[in-house]
Amino acid sequence: MLFGAVLTAEGGPVELGEGCIVMENAVLRGTRRDPLVLGRQVLVGPTSYLTGCRVEDEVFLATGNRVFNGARIGNRSDVRINGIVHVRTVLPTDSTVPIGWVAVGDPARILPPEDHEGIWEVQKELDFPGYVFGLDRFDEGQSLMPAISERFGRSLGRHSDDHEI
């Protein structure tokens, strides 16, 4: 692990296989539903953010990746600079997500970021708010943020008595 990398197992387990490299300012977070698991010889690039996902062996996750809850990345795959692997997405062995592109679905569709409608077509069925936050998607003109803020506030409140050591 390099400078500024954060592994947080507060929400769920984090497991790193043999020979993993986690570079500067990457964040790896386990969740109760989905532990974060890296196989052998995985490289996680600087400023990447992985939460509750499974990454198999010999995977390259370049700078600035985002890999979300319930995602699975197969052996020898590459997710290039600023690539996104969305919630509950499954990338098969030897996959490549090009620079800045989005992988979404099971099986994964790999789409350019400007194809918002194509991404949304798959993403809405993956139910990000239900899967990650346990909340139903609200109707148009309503916001999930009050419920999410309240939930996170309660969770973080567990640390109100923490002391620096």
Salt bridges, closest charged atoms under 4 A:
GLU10 OE2 - ARG158 NH2 2.86
GLU10 OE2 - HIS159 NE2 2.49
ASP57 OD2 - ARG40 NH2 3.00
ASP78 OD2 - ARG80 NH2 3.52
ASP94 OD1 - ARG76 NE 2.94
GLU121 OE2 - ARG109 NH1 3.67
GLU150 OE2 - ARG154 NH1 2.98
ASP162 OD2 - HIS159 ND1 2.58
